[in-house]
Amino acid sequence: GKQKRPLQDTETMVEKDEERAAVKAQAQENIAAIEKIHEQSAGRYGSRVTAHSHIKGLGLISSSGVAAPSASGLVGQLAAREAAGLALELIRTRKMAGRGMLFV
């Protein structure tokens, strides 16, 4: 039949749930503080309108990772786009999470 978990495992699960709840509460407090700061700064400086574009990708040929000369709103910089594609692949496979990167 169905085996019961030892009491120690249940206590560990409860502790983890309590830790998750505490982290979630702290995150909500942080978000509220950031929103408050944002509201204050928006009132001081007014709203800003800037020109921007929406780049849809790196313009890479998906099967090989080679950059197309002009694709996805990007033109040129083939080697840089291929390097960015490599970095993106490392991030997606969780081999480079939580690290900064500087493209020069």
Stockholm file with secondary structure:
# STOCKHOLM 1.0

chainA/1-104         GKQKRPLQDTETMVEKDEERAAVKAQAQENIAAIEKIHEQSAGRYGSRVTAHSHIKGLGLISSSGVAAPSASGLVGQLAAREAAGLALELIRTRKMAGRGMLFV
#=GR chainA/1-104 SS CCCCCCHHHHHHHHHHHHHHHHHHHHHHHHHHHHHHHHHHHHHHHCCCCCCCCCCCCCCEETTTTEECSEETTEESCHHHHHHHHHHHHHHHTTSSTTCCCCCC
#=GC SS_cons         CCCCCCHHHHHHHHHHHHHHHHHHHHHHHHHHHHHHHHHHHHHHHCCCCCCCCCCCCCCEETTTTEECSEETTEESCHHHHHHHHHHHHHHHTTSSTTCCCCCC
//
